């Protein structure tokens, strides 16, 4: 216990304790996410905040999806002091701060099924090979009217970049951005998206762990601000038939340890992408089907990944062209802006696992020197099967079931998730799929009940 105290006691811990004392913060909310990506939280008194920060807080892991079984239920949530923030919507008389936690076993060892640990492990592999992985997600979501049914009703019928005189969604996005600033998240872009009731908020890129923490925080902020103003925010990929779904396009780059962008090369013929960047793309295309279950992890995710709604269906890459799985933005000679954008992830998943598998796939492409096929500037949706076949373009899985079967065969995903999370993820998602496939939907009743 003494060794643990020495290891975890540092200047940042002392600074956080001082802030909690000076601001008379009474409670600390300890947060982490389960294997599905659902935020979990419990509160502790700050009277013993030093012990909480150093030794953590015990909880029942068997009650958290994908975390443990009843025979091995004890887990310890250890707050990361770098994630400290005061929760602005809590009344001052019960002022509360929050921490994102790492999950440990009672013996002091990290729990290898913790999604945050899995991302840390991927980051460590990248650093061992001389790279820092930086990324930024585009968070899309729907704002819905609250009602007593499960029938979604959009809060507006606006379109892409629309701003109406009432500007209600604009006001909410502004409140979300202002609140994000209190959590030290710099919002770069906020706007109405293509579909009714759909919005997007983007924040500045950073190293992957910081970005994953901010993604979890941003989703919490969006949901809370919507709730406070009488609306429901959802990251469900496809709540409406016939319109675009919500994605989480992830912009990615590798940086050398000396601070240079490893994706940039001063060569117009390759779109200013380096050989490292091209191999990274090659790896993500090669392993695209195997990592699909992590990037799009719900049955509903695959109702978004269909032709015609700006979501990728086919495994290809392109410059500018948004119908391909991976897009290379036009960054010109701005070497710090050199990056690629993968378009199949959605915001309903677990960002720690999503970023981890993306990094592992890209690194494997670099190790194996996987060259991507030639980029396609044609609309892949409109290509015939023969055209796609001639260019070596295959499709993403069409269902969660198909994606899970690909994942079961994948050595890369086994390595990326480590044994506990790999096994737990498959178990949880197969149960989800089996429950989904046995449902009788309203569409089936309307179509078949009287006809058959």
C-alpha positions as CSV (number, residue, x, y, z in Angstrom):
1,X,0.0,0.0,0.0
2,X,2.9,2.3,0.7
3,X,4.4,1.6,-2.7
4,X,1.0,2.4,-4.4
5,X,0.7,5.7,-2.5
6,X,4.2,6.7,-3.6
7,X,3.5,5.8,-7.2
8,X,0.2,7.7,-7.4
9,X,1.0,10.7,-5.3
10,X,2.3,13.5,-7.5
11,X,2.0,17.3,-8.0
12,X,-1.2,17.0,-10.1
13,X,-2.9,15.0,-7.3
14,X,-1.9,17.7,-4.8
15,X,-3.2,20.4,-7.1
16,X,-6.5,18.7,-7.4
17,X,-6.9,18.1,-3.7
18,X,-6.2,21.8,-3.1
19,X,-8.8,22.8,-5.7
20,X,-11.4,20.6,-4.1
21,X,-10.6,22.0,-0.7
22,X,-10.6,25.6,-1.7
23,X,-13.8,25.4,-3.8
24,X,-15.5,23.4,-1.0
25,X,-16.5,20.7,-3.5
26,X,-18.5,18.1,-1.5
27,X,-18.8,15.1,-3.9
28,X,-16.6,13.5,-6.6
29,X,-18.3,11.5,-9.4
30,X,-16.2,8.6,-10.5
31,X,-16.8,7.7,-14.2
32,X,-15.9,5.0,-16.6
33,X,-17.6,3.3,-19.5
34,X,-18.6,-0.3,-19.9
35,X,-17.7,-2.5,-22.9
36,X,-20.7,-1.2,-24.9
37,X,-19.6,2.4,-24.4
38,X,-22.2,3.3,-21.9
39,X,-21.1,5.8,-19.2
40,X,-21.1,4.5,-15.7
41,X,-20.8,6.8,-12.6
42,X,-21.0,6.7,-8.8
43,X,-20.4,9.5,-6.3
44,X,-18.1,9.5,-3.2
45,X,-17.7,12.1,-0.5
46,X,-14.6,14.3,-0.9
47,X,-13.9,14.1,2.8
48,X,-11.4,11.3,2.0
49,X,-10.4,12.5,-1.4
50,X,-6.7,11.8,-0.9
51,X,-7.3,8.1,-0.3
52,X,-9.8,8.0,-3.2
53,X,-7.2,9.5,-5.6
54,X,-4.4,7.2,-4.4
55,X,-6.1,3.9,-3.6
56,X,-9.3,4.2,-5.6
57,X,-12.8,3.1,-4.7
58,X,-14.1,-0.5,-4.7
59,X,-17.2,-1.4,-6.6
60,X,-19.1,-4.5,-7.8
61,X,-17.7,-5.3,-11.3
62,X,-20.1,-8.2,-11.9
63,X,-22.9,-5.7,-12.2
64,X,-21.2,-3.8,-15.1
65,X,-21.7,-5.2,-18.7
66,X,-18.6,-7.0,-19.9
67,X,-16.5,-6.3,-16.8
68,X,-16.6,-9.4,-14.6
69,X,-18.6,-12.3,-13.2
70,X,-20.1,-12.9,-9.8
71,X,-17.1,-15.0,-8.6
72,X,-14.6,-12.2,-9.4
73,X,-16.7,-9.1,-8.7
74,X,-14.4,-6.8,-6.8
75,X,-13.0,-4.0,-8.9
76,X,-11.3,-0.7,-8.0
77,X,-12.0,2.6,-9.8
78,X,-8.9,4.8,-9.6
79,X,-9.5,8.4,-10.7
80,X,-7.2,10.0,-13.2
81,X,-6.4,13.4,-11.8
82,X,-5.8,14.8,-15.3
83,X,-9.6,14.4,-16.0
84,X,-10.7,16.5,-13.0
85,X,-13.4,19.0,-13.8
86,X,-16.2,20.7,-11.8
87,X,-19.6,19.7,-13.1
88,X,-21.3,23.0,-13.9
89,X,-24.9,21.9,-13.8
90,X,-24.8,20.7,-10.1
91,X,-26.1,23.2,-7.5
92,X,-23.4,25.0,-5.5
93,X,-24.7,23.6,-2.2
94,X,-23.9,20.1,-3.4
95,X,-21.0,21.1,-5.7
96,X,-19.6,18.1,-7.5
97,X,-16.5,17.3,-9.5
98,X,-15.8,14.4,-11.8
99,X,-12.9,12.1,-12.7
100,X,-12.6,9.5,-15.4
101,X,-11.2,6.3,-13.8
102,X,-8.9,3.5,-14.7
103,X,-10.1,0.1,-13.4
104,X,-7.8,-2.0,-11.3
105,X,-8.0,-5.4,-9.6
106,X,-7.8,-5.6,-5.8
107,X,-4.2,-6.8,-6.1
108,X,-3.2,-3.5,-7.6
109,X,-2.8,-4.7,-11.2
110,X,-4.7,-3.0,-14.0
111,X,-7.8,-4.8,-15.2
112,X,-7.0,-5.9,-18.7
113,X,-10.7,-5.8,-19.7
114,X,-10.9,-2.0,-19.0
115,X,-11.4,-0.2,-22.4
116,X,-9.2,2.7,-21.2
117,X,-6.4,0.2,-20.5
118,X,-6.8,-1.4,-23.9
119,X,-6.3,2.0,-25.6
120,X,-3.3,2.8,-23.4
121,X,-1.8,-0.5,-24.4
122,X,-2.3,0.4,-28.1
123,X,-0.7,3.8,-27.5
124,X,2.3,2.1,-25.8
125,X,2.8,-0.1,-28.9
126,X,2.7,2.9,-31.1
127,X,5.3,4.8,-29.0
128,X,7.5,1.7,-28.9
129,X,7.6,2.0,-32.7
130,X,8.3,5.8,-32.6
131,X,4.8,7.1,-33.2
132,X,2.2,9.2,-31.3
133,X,-1.4,8.6,-32.5
134,X,-3.6,11.7,-32.7
135,X,-7.2,11.8,-33.7
136,X,-10.4,13.8,-33.6
137,X,-14.0,12.6,-34.0
138,X,-16.9,14.4,-35.7
139,X,-19.8,13.8,-33.3
140,X,-23.2,13.6,-34.9
141,X,-26.4,13.2,-32.9
142,X,-30.1,13.8,-33.1
143,X,-32.1,16.2,-30.9
144,X,-35.6,14.9,-30.3
145,X,-38.9,16.0,-28.7
146,X,-39.6,14.3,-25.5
147,X,-42.7,12.1,-25.4
148,X,-44.1,9.1,-23.7
149,X,-43.6,6.7,-26.6
150,X,-40.5,5.3,-28.2
151,X,-41.4,6.9,-31.5
152,X,-38.7,9.5,-32.3
153,X,-39.9,13.1,-33.2
154,X,-37.2,15.5,-34.4
155,X,-37.0,18.8,-32.7
156,X,-36.8,20.6,-36.1
157,X,-37.1,19.9,-39.8
158,X,-34.0,21.9,-40.8
159,X,-31.3,20.8,-43.1
160,X,-27.5,21.1,-43.6
161,X,-26.1,24.3,-42.1
162,X,-29.7,25.7,-41.7
163,X,-30.3,28.5,-39.3
164,X,-33.9,29.6,-38.8
165,X,-35.1,32.8,-37.0
166,X,-36.0,30.8,-33.9
167,X,-32.5,29.2,-33.9
168,X,-33.4,26.8,-31.1
169,X,-30.9,24.1,-32.2
170,X,-28.3,26.8,-32.6
171,X,-28.9,28.0,-29.0
172,X,-28.5,24.4,-27.7
173,X,-25.3,23.9,-29.7
174,X,-23.9,27.1,-28.3
175,X,-24.8,26.0,-24.7
176,X,-23.1,22.7,-25.4
177,X,-20.0,24.4,-26.7
178,X,-19.9,26.9,-23.7
179,X,-20.2,23.9,-21.3
180,X,-17.4,22.0,-23.2
181,X,-15.1,25.0,-22.6
182,X,-15.6,24.4,-18.8
183,X,-14.2,20.9,-19.3
184,X,-11.2,22.3,-21.3
185,X,-12.6,21.0,-24.6
186,X,-12.0,23.4,-27.5
187,X,-15.0,23.2,-29.9
188,X,-14.0,23.9,-33.5
189,X,-17.2,23.5,-35.5
190,X,-20.9,23.1,-34.5
191,X,-23.7,23.1,-37.0
192,X,-27.0,21.5,-38.1
193,X,-26.5,18.3,-40.1
194,X,-28.3,16.9,-43.2
195,X,-31.1,15.0,-41.5
196,X,-34.1,16.4,-39.6
197,X,-33.1,17.1,-36.0
198,X,-29.5,16.1,-36.6
199,X,-26.5,18.1,-35.4
200,X,-22.7,17.9,-35.3
201,X,-20.1,19.1,-32.9
202,X,-16.4,18.8,-33.5
203,X,-13.5,19.4,-31.1
204,X,-9.8,19.9,-31.7
205,X,-7.6,16.8,-32.2
206,X,-5.1,15.5,-29.6
207,X,-3.4,12.3,-28.5
208,X,-5.8,9.4,-28.6
209,X,-6.4,8.9,-24.8
210,X,-7.1,12.6,-24.3
211,X,-9.5,12.5,-27.3
212,X,-11.3,9.4,-26.1
213,X,-11.8,11.0,-22.6
214,X,-13.1,14.1,-24.4
215,X,-15.4,12.1,-26.5
216,X,-17.0,10.5,-23.5
217,X,-17.2,13.9,-21.8
218,X,-18.7,15.5,-24.8
219,X,-21.4,12.9,-25.1
220,X,-22.3,13.5,-21.4
221,X,-22.5,17.2,-22.0
222,X,-24.7,17.0,-25.1
223,X,-27.1,14.6,-23.3
224,X,-27.3,16.8,-20.2
225,X,-27.8,20.1,-22.0
226,X,-30.5,18.6,-24.1
227,X,-32.2,17.2,-21.0
228,X,-32.0,20.5,-19.1
229,X,-33.8,22.2,-22.0
230,X,-36.6,19.6,-22.4
231,X,-35.1,17.6,-25.3
232,X,-33.6,14.2,-25.8
233,X,-30.2,13.8,-27.4
234,X,-29.4,10.4,-28.9
235,X,-26.3,9.0,-30.5
236,X,-28.4,6.1,-32.0
237,X,-26.9,5.7,-35.5
238,X,-30.2,5.4,-37.4
239,X,-33.4,6.5,-35.6
240,X,-35.2,7.5,-38.8
241,X,-35.9,5.6,-42.0
242,X,-35.0,7.3,-45.3
243,X,-32.6,10.0,-44.0
244,X,-28.9,10.1,-43.1
245,X,-27.8,8.4,-39.9
246,X,-25.3,9.7,-37.3
247,X,-21.7,8.8,-37.9
248,X,-18.5,9.6,-36.0
249,X,-15.9,10.2,-38.7
250,X,-12.5,9.9,-37.2
251,X,-9.6,12.1,-38.4
252,X,-6.3,10.4,-37.7
253,X,-2.6,11.0,-38.0
254,X,0.7,9.6,-36.6
255,X,3.4,11.9,-35.3
256,X,7.0,11.2,-34.7
257,X,8.3,11.5,-31.2
258,X,10.2,14.6,-32.2
259,X,6.9,16.3,-32.9
260,X,6.7,16.0,-36.7
261,X,3.7,14.8,-38.6
262,X,4.7,11.4,-40.0
263,X,1.8,11.5,-42.5
264,X,3.2,14.4,-44.4
265,X,5.5,14.3,-47.4
266,X,6.2,17.1,-49.8
267,X,5.0,15.2,-52.9
268,X,1.9,16.4,-54.8
269,X,1.6,13.1,-56.6
270,X,0.6,11.3,-53.4
271,X,-1.6,14.1,-52.2
272,X,1.2,15.1,-49.8
273,X,0.8,11.8,-48.0
274,X,3.9,9.9,-46.8
275,X,4.6,6.3,-47.3
276,X,3.8,5.7,-43.7
277,X,0.4,7.3,-44.2
278,X,-0.3,5.1,-47.3
279,X,0.7,2.0,-45.4
280,X,-1.6,3.1,-42.5
281,X,-4.4,3.4,-44.9
282,X,-3.5,0.1,-46.4
283,X,-3.8,-1.6,-43.0
284,X,-7.2,-0.1,-42.2
285,X,-8.6,-1.1,-45.5
286,X,-7.1,-4.6,-45.2
287,X,-8.6,-5.1,-41.7
288,X,-11.7,-3.1,-42.4
289,X,-14.1,-6.0,-42.2
290,X,-12.4,-7.5,-39.1
291,X,-12.7,-4.3,-37.1
292,X,-16.2,-3.4,-38.2
293,X,-18.0,-4.9,-35.2
294,X,-16.0,-2.5,-32.9
295,X,-16.5,0.6,-35.1
296,X,-20.2,-0.1,-35.7
297,X,-21.2,-2.1,-32.7
298,X,-25.0,-2.3,-32.6
299,X,-27.6,-4.0,-34.9
300,X,-28.9,-0.5,-35.7
301,X,-25.4,0.6,-36.8
302,X,-25.8,-1.4,-40.1
303,X,-29.0,0.4,-41.0
304,X,-26.8,3.5,-41.3
305,X,-24.2,1.7,-43.4
306,X,-26.3,1.5,-46.6
307,X,-25.9,3.1,-50.0
308,X,-27.3,6.6,-50.6
309,X,-27.0,8.3,-47.3
310,X,-23.3,9.5,-47.2
311,X,-22.2,6.5,-45.1
312,X,-19.5,4.2,-46.4
313,X,-20.4,0.8,-47.7
314,X,-17.4,-0.2,-49.7
315,X,-13.8,-0.6,-48.6
316,X,-11.8,1.9,-50.7
317,X,-10.1,5.2,-50.2
318,X,-10.2,8.5,-52.1
319,X,-9.1,12.1,-52.1
320,X,-12.1,14.3,-51.3
321,X,-14.7,11.7,-52.4
322,X,-17.0,11.0,-49.5
323,X,-18.4,7.7,-50.8
324,X,-15.3,5.8,-49.8
325,X,-14.5,4.3,-46.4
326,X,-11.4,6.4,-46.0
327,X,-11.1,10.0,-47.3
328,X,-8.0,12.1,-47.6
329,X,-8.9,15.7,-46.9
330,X,-7.4,18.4,-49.1
331,X,-4.8,19.8,-46.6
332,X,-2.3,21.0,-49.3
333,X,1.1,21.8,-47.9
334,X,-0.1,22.4,-44.4
335,X,2.0,19.6,-42.9
336,X,0.4,19.8,-39.5
337,X,-3.0,19.2,-41.1
338,X,-1.9,16.0,-42.9
339,X,-4.4,13.3,-41.9
340,X,-6.9,10.7,-43.1
341,X,-10.6,10.4,-42.2
342,X,-12.3,7.0,-41.7
343,X,-16.1,7.3,-42.1
344,X,-17.6,4.0,-40.8
345,X,-17.4,4.5,-37.0
346,X,-20.5,5.7,-35.2
347,X,-20.9,7.6,-32.0
348,X,-22.9,4.9,-30.2
349,X,-19.8,2.7,-29.7
350,X,-16.9,2.6,-27.2
351,X,-14.4,5.3,-28.3
352,X,-11.5,3.6,-26.4
353,X,-12.0,0.4,-28.2
354,X,-12.7,2.2,-31.5
355,X,-9.4,4.2,-31.4
356,X,-7.5,1.1,-30.2
357,X,-8.5,-1.1,-33.2
358,X,-8.0,1.7,-35.6
359,X,-4.5,2.3,-34.3
360,X,-3.6,-1.4,-34.3
361,X,-4.9,-1.9,-37.9
362,X,-2.9,1.1,-39.1
363,X,0.3,0.0,-37.3
364,X,0.0,-3.5,-38.8
365,X,-0.3,-1.9,-42.2
366,X,3.0,0.0,-41.6
367,X,4.7,-3.2,-40.3
368,X,3.6,-5.3,-43.2
369,X,4.0,-2.4,-45.7
370,X,0.5,-3.0,-47.0
371,X,-0.1,-0.8,-50.0
372,X,-3.6,0.5,-50.5
373,X,-5.3,0.0,-53.9
374,X,-5.4,3.0,-56.2
375,X,-7.6,5.7,-54.9
376,X,-11.0,6.0,-56.5
377,X,-12.5,9.4,-57.3
378,X,-15.7,7.8,-58.7
379,X,-18.9,7.5,-56.6
380,X,-18.5,4.0,-55.3
381,X,-22.3,3.7,-54.7
382,X,-22.9,4.0,-58.4
383,X,-20.3,1.5,-59.6
384,X,-21.5,-1.8,-60.9
385,X,-20.5,-5.1,-59.2
386,X,-18.1,-5.8,-62.1
387,X,-16.5,-2.3,-61.7
388,X,-16.0,-2.7,-58.0
389,X,-14.6,-6.2,-58.5
390,X,-12.1,-5.0,-61.1
391,X,-10.8,-2.4,-58.7
392,X,-10.6,-4.9,-55.8
393,X,-13.3,-3.0,-53.8
394,X,-15.2,-5.2,-51.4
395,X,-18.0,-4.2,-49.0
396,X,-18.2,-3.8,-45.3
397,X,-20.3,-6.3,-43.3
398,X,-24.0,-5.8,-43.9
399,X,-25.1,-6.7,-40.4
400,X,-23.7,-7.0,-36.9
401,X,-23.9,-10.8,-37.2
402,X,-21.6,-10.7,-40.3
403,X,-19.3,-8.3,-38.5
404,X,-19.0,-10.5,-35.4
405,X,-18.2,-13.6,-37.6
406,X,-15.3,-11.6,-39.1
407,X,-14.1,-10.5,-35.7
408,X,-14.1,-14.1,-34.5
409,X,-11.6,-15.0,-37.1
410,X,-9.4,-11.9,-36.5
411,X,-6.0,-12.3,-34.9
412,X,-5.5,-8.6,-35.1
413,X,-8.7,-7.8,-33.0
414,X,-7.8,-10.5,-30.5
415,X,-4.4,-8.8,-30.1
416,X,-5.9,-5.3,-29.9
417,X,-8.6,-6.1,-27.3
418,X,-6.6,-8.5,-25.2
419,X,-8.3,-11.8,-24.2
420,X,-10.8,-10.6,-21.6
421,X,-12.4,-7.8,-23.6
422,X,-12.3,-9.8,-26.8
423,X,-14.2,-12.6,-25.2
424,X,-16.6,-10.3,-23.3
425,X,-17.3,-8.2,-26.3
426,X,-18.2,-11.1,-28.5
427,X,-20.4,-12.6,-25.7
428,X,-22.3,-9.4,-25.1
429,X,-22.8,-8.6,-28.8
430,X,-23.9,-12.1,-29.8
431,X,-26.6,-11.8,-27.1
432,X,-27.6,-8.4,-28.4
433,X,-27.8,-9.7,-32.0
434,X,-29.8,-12.8,-31.0
435,X,-32.3,-10.7,-29.0
436,X,-32.6,-8.3,-32.0
437,X,-33.1,-11.0,-34.7
438,X,-36.0,-12.6,-32.7
439,X,-38.1,-9.4,-32.5
440,X,-41.2,-9.0,-34.5
441,X,-41.3,-5.4,-35.8
442,X,-44.1,-3.1,-36.7
443,X,-42.9,-3.2,-40.3
444,X,-43.4,-6.9,-40.5
445,X,-46.8,-6.7,-38.9
446,X,-48.0,-4.1,-41.4
447,X,-46.5,-5.9,-44.3
448,X,-47.4,-9.5,-43.7
449,X,-50.1,-9.9,-41.0
450,X,-53.1,-9.6,-43.4
451,X,-51.4,-10.7,-46.6
452,X,-50.1,-14.1,-45.4
